[in-house]
């Protein structure tokens, strides 16, 4: 462990929340000086100011509605300390702070396997980001840097990494409910379906997908689907329903699961952009 790592004091505002608590826990494996402040303590102005002044880097993990209040306290006293904000849907211009880095991460992934996207602000010193900000985020997993003109990618990442968990879990709930309705034992149901989602995630991992011949990830996933769906078989019959091509089902022809999910993702993204 480098002396810089050992001495760096990382302060997390909103450490009692889901995102803040996970980030605090994971960074604590490497950084011995990771501290958190909850909403109650933050509302005490003297404690909030002391917390900010005592830290080298600040990580903000609060609700979008709380950002204005948090930044009102930070701006006069932070003295251009690097601040990493994971608040969803709040554009950089709303912070009015030149050393603030907008980020989003997939903390549902295992330790070291998360993917974090970060935007370097136009006015910031990139060396500070390279030396002090990126090493912290890389402890969570891989990091993708984006430019200010692609800031909206953070909103898309928010929906995929955040809301997407609930959407996929909703699909899993549908599988579980259906299996139980067929009379399958609950223990067997949970085992089979958890393995189903785990195996599918492994098979569709970009590192597992077939490459070459200019094949995109979408094409590779479709190739996987085709390899399972034998024409005229059970999978083929089910896919006809999902794609809206089976007139015998209750769903009207033409409507399909893809359209439904895309509508859900689009509505969630619209909400994120307008928080």
C-alpha positions as CSV (number, residue, x, y, z in Angstrom):
1,X,0.0,0.0,0.0
2,X,1.4,3.4,-1.0
3,X,1.8,6.2,1.5
4,X,-0.6,8.2,-0.6
5,X,-3.3,5.5,-0.4
6,X,-2.7,5.1,3.3
7,X,-3.1,8.8,4.0
8,X,-5.8,9.8,1.6
9,X,-9.0,10.7,3.6
10,X,-12.1,9.9,1.6
11,X,-15.4,11.4,2.9
12,X,-18.8,9.9,1.7
13,X,-21.8,12.1,2.1
14,X,-24.9,9.8,2.3
15,X,-23.0,6.8,3.6
16,X,-26.2,5.4,5.1
17,X,-27.9,5.0,1.7
18,X,-27.7,1.9,-0.5
19,X,-25.1,3.3,-2.9
20,X,-23.1,5.2,-0.3
21,X,-22.9,2.2,2.1
22,X,-21.6,-0.2,-0.6
23,X,-19.0,2.3,-1.9
24,X,-17.8,2.9,1.6
25,X,-17.6,-0.8,2.4
26,X,-15.6,-1.6,-0.8
27,X,-13.2,1.3,-0.6
28,X,-12.5,0.4,3.0
29,X,-10.8,-2.8,1.8
30,X,-8.0,-0.7,0.4
31,X,-8.2,2.8,1.9
32,X,-8.0,2.8,5.7
33,X,-9.3,6.4,6.0
34,X,-12.8,6.2,4.5
35,X,-15.4,8.1,6.5
36,X,-19.1,8.7,6.1
37,X,-21.6,11.3,7.3
38,X,-25.4,10.6,7.3
39,X,-28.3,12.9,6.8
40,X,-28.8,13.7,10.4
41,X,-25.2,14.8,11.0
42,X,-25.1,16.6,7.7
43,X,-28.0,18.8,8.8
44,X,-25.8,20.1,11.6
45,X,-23.9,22.8,9.7
46,X,-20.9,22.8,12.0
47,X,-20.5,19.0,11.7
48,X,-21.0,19.2,7.9
49,X,-18.3,21.9,7.5
50,X,-15.9,20.1,9.8
51,X,-16.4,16.9,7.8
52,X,-15.7,18.6,4.4
53,X,-12.6,20.4,5.7
54,X,-11.2,17.1,7.2
55,X,-11.3,15.2,3.9
56,X,-9.0,15.1,0.9
57,X,-11.7,13.8,-1.5
58,X,-15.5,13.9,-1.2
59,X,-17.9,11.4,-2.7
60,X,-21.5,12.5,-2.9
61,X,-24.2,9.7,-2.7
62,X,-27.4,11.6,-2.0
63,X,-30.8,11.9,-3.7
64,X,-31.0,14.4,-6.6
65,X,-33.3,16.5,-4.5
66,X,-30.6,17.0,-1.8
67,X,-27.8,18.1,-4.2
68,X,-28.6,21.8,-4.0
69,X,-28.4,21.8,-0.2
70,X,-25.2,19.7,-0.1
71,X,-23.4,21.9,-2.6
72,X,-24.5,25.0,-0.8
73,X,-22.5,23.8,2.2
74,X,-19.6,22.5,0.2
75,X,-18.8,25.4,-2.2
76,X,-17.6,28.1,0.3
77,X,-15.3,25.8,2.2
78,X,-14.1,22.9,0.0
79,X,-11.2,25.0,-1.5
80,X,-11.4,23.1,-4.8
81,X,-11.1,19.6,-3.4
82,X,-12.1,16.9,-5.8
83,X,-15.7,15.9,-5.5
84,X,-17.2,12.8,-7.1
85,X,-21.0,12.9,-7.4
86,X,-23.0,9.8,-8.0
87,X,-26.3,11.7,-7.8
88,X,-28.5,10.5,-10.7
89,X,-29.8,12.9,-13.3
90,X,-28.1,16.1,-12.0
91,X,-26.2,17.8,-14.9
92,X,-22.7,19.2,-14.3
93,X,-23.8,22.8,-14.7
94,X,-26.1,22.5,-11.7
95,X,-23.2,22.0,-9.3
96,X,-21.4,25.2,-10.0
97,X,-18.1,23.7,-8.8
98,X,-15.1,23.4,-11.1
99,X,-13.6,20.3,-9.5
100,X,-16.7,18.1,-9.5
101,X,-16.7,14.8,-11.4
102,X,-20.0,13.3,-12.3
103,X,-20.0,9.5,-12.1
104,X,-22.2,6.4,-12.1
105,X,-21.4,2.9,-11.1
106,X,-22.8,-0.6,-11.1
107,X,-22.2,-1.5,-7.5
108,X,-24.4,-4.5,-7.7
109,X,-21.5,-6.3,-9.3
110,X,-19.1,-8.2,-7.1
111,X,-16.1,-6.5,-5.4
112,X,-13.8,-5.3,-8.2
113,X,-16.2,-6.1,-11.0
114,X,-18.3,-3.0,-11.1
115,X,-18.2,-0.7,-14.1
116,X,-18.0,3.0,-13.4
117,X,-18.4,5.9,-15.9
118,X,-17.0,9.3,-15.0
119,X,-17.0,12.7,-16.7
120,X,-14.0,15.0,-16.3
121,X,-15.3,18.6,-16.0
122,X,-14.0,21.0,-18.6
123,X,-12.2,23.3,-16.1
124,X,-10.6,20.5,-14.0
125,X,-7.0,19.6,-14.0
126,X,-6.7,16.2,-15.6
127,X,-3.7,15.3,-13.5
128,X,-5.8,15.6,-10.4
129,X,-8.3,13.2,-11.9
130,X,-5.5,10.8,-13.0
131,X,-3.6,10.8,-9.7
132,X,-6.3,11.1,-7.1
133,X,-9.8,10.4,-8.5
134,X,-9.3,7.5,-10.9
135,X,-7.3,5.3,-8.5
136,X,-10.2,5.4,-6.1
137,X,-12.8,4.4,-8.7
138,X,-10.7,1.7,-10.1
139,X,-10.9,-0.1,-6.7
140,X,-14.6,-0.7,-7.6
141,X,-13.7,-2.2,-11.0
142,X,-13.3,-0.9,-14.6
143,X,-13.6,2.8,-15.3
144,X,-14.7,4.5,-18.5
145,X,-13.9,8.2,-18.9
146,X,-16.2,10.3,-21.0
147,X,-16.1,13.9,-22.3
148,X,-18.6,16.6,-21.4
149,X,-20.3,16.4,-24.8
150,X,-21.3,12.8,-23.9
151,X,-22.6,13.7,-20.4
152,X,-26.0,12.2,-21.2
153,X,-24.3,8.7,-21.3
154,X,-24.3,9.0,-17.5
155,X,-28.1,9.0,-17.6
156,X,-28.2,6.0,-19.9
157,X,-25.7,4.2,-17.6
158,X,-27.9,5.1,-14.6
159,X,-30.9,3.4,-16.1
160,X,-28.9,0.3,-17.2
161,X,-26.9,-0.1,-14.0
162,X,-29.5,1.1,-11.5
163,X,-33.0,0.8,-12.8
164,X,-32.0,-2.2,-14.9
165,X,-31.5,-4.3,-11.8
166,X,-35.1,-3.9,-10.9
167,X,-36.3,-4.6,-14.4
168,X,-34.2,-7.9,-14.7
169,X,-35.4,-8.9,-11.1
170,X,-39.0,-8.3,-12.3
171,X,-38.4,-10.7,-15.1
172,X,-37.0,-13.2,-12.6
173,X,-40.1,-12.8,-10.5
174,X,-42.3,-13.6,-13.5
175,X,-40.3,-16.9,-14.0
176,X,-40.6,-17.8,-10.3
177,X,-44.3,-17.0,-10.2
178,X,-45.0,-19.1,-13.3
179,X,-43.0,-22.1,-12.0
180,X,-44.8,-22.1,-8.7
181,X,-48.2,-21.9,-10.5
182,X,-47.1,-25.1,-12.2
183,X,-46.7,-26.8,-8.8
184,X,-42.9,-26.9,-8.8
185,X,-41.3,-27.1,-5.4
186,X,-40.2,-23.6,-4.2
187,X,-36.6,-24.8,-3.4
188,X,-36.2,-26.4,-6.8
189,X,-37.7,-23.2,-8.4
190,X,-35.3,-20.9,-6.7
191,X,-32.3,-23.1,-7.6
192,X,-33.2,-23.6,-11.2
193,X,-34.1,-20.0,-11.9
194,X,-31.1,-18.5,-10.1
195,X,-28.9,-20.7,-12.2
196,X,-30.8,-19.7,-15.3
197,X,-30.1,-16.0,-14.8
198,X,-26.5,-16.7,-13.7
199,X,-25.8,-18.9,-16.7
200,X,-27.3,-16.5,-19.1
201,X,-25.2,-13.6,-17.7
202,X,-22.1,-15.7,-18.1
203,X,-23.0,-16.7,-21.7
204,X,-23.8,-13.1,-22.7
205,X,-20.7,-11.6,-21.1
206,X,-18.8,-9.8,-23.9
207,X,-15.7,-11.9,-23.0
208,X,-17.7,-15.1,-23.7
209,X,-19.5,-14.0,-26.9
210,X,-18.1,-15.2,-30.2
211,X,-16.0,-12.6,-32.0
212,X,-14.8,-12.1,-35.5
213,X,-16.2,-11.3,-38.9
214,X,-17.3,-7.9,-37.7
215,X,-19.9,-9.5,-35.4
216,X,-21.5,-7.0,-33.0
217,X,-22.5,-8.0,-29.5
218,X,-26.2,-7.8,-30.6
219,X,-25.5,-10.3,-33.4
220,X,-23.5,-12.5,-31.1
221,X,-26.4,-12.6,-28.6
222,X,-28.9,-13.4,-31.4
223,X,-26.6,-16.2,-32.5
224,X,-26.8,-17.6,-28.9
225,X,-30.6,-17.3,-29.0
226,X,-30.7,-19.1,-32.4
227,X,-28.5,-21.9,-31.1
228,X,-31.1,-22.7,-28.4
229,X,-34.2,-22.1,-30.4
230,X,-34.7,-25.1,-32.7
231,X,-37.3,-24.4,-35.4
232,X,-40.6,-25.9,-34.3
233,X,-39.3,-26.7,-30.8
234,X,-40.4,-25.4,-27.3
235,X,-38.0,-22.4,-27.3
236,X,-39.1,-21.4,-30.8
237,X,-42.8,-21.5,-29.7
238,X,-42.1,-19.3,-26.7
239,X,-40.1,-16.8,-28.7
240,X,-42.9,-16.4,-31.2
241,X,-45.0,-15.1,-28.3
242,X,-42.3,-12.8,-27.0
243,X,-41.9,-11.3,-30.5
244,X,-45.7,-10.9,-31.0
245,X,-45.9,-13.5,-33.7
246,X,-48.3,-16.0,-32.2
247,X,-52.0,-15.0,-32.8
248,X,-53.2,-17.7,-30.4
249,X,-52.0,-15.9,-27.3
250,X,-53.9,-13.2,-25.4
251,X,-51.4,-10.6,-26.5
252,X,-52.5,-8.9,-29.7
253,X,-50.3,-9.8,-32.8
254,X,-47.5,-7.2,-33.3
255,X,-47.0,-6.4,-29.6
256,X,-43.9,-7.9,-28.0
257,X,-41.7,-7.9,-24.9
258,X,-39.0,-5.9,-26.6
259,X,-41.4,-3.0,-27.2
260,X,-42.6,-3.2,-23.6
261,X,-39.1,-3.2,-22.2
262,X,-37.9,-0.4,-24.5
263,X,-40.9,1.7,-23.4
264,X,-40.0,1.1,-19.7
265,X,-36.3,2.0,-20.3
266,X,-37.3,5.2,-22.3
267,X,-39.7,6.3,-19.6
268,X,-37.1,5.7,-16.9
269,X,-34.4,7.6,-18.9
270,X,-36.8,10.5,-19.5
271,X,-37.4,10.7,-15.7
272,X,-33.7,10.6,-15.0
273,X,-33.1,13.5,-17.4
274,X,-35.8,15.6,-15.8
275,X,-35.1,14.9,-12.1
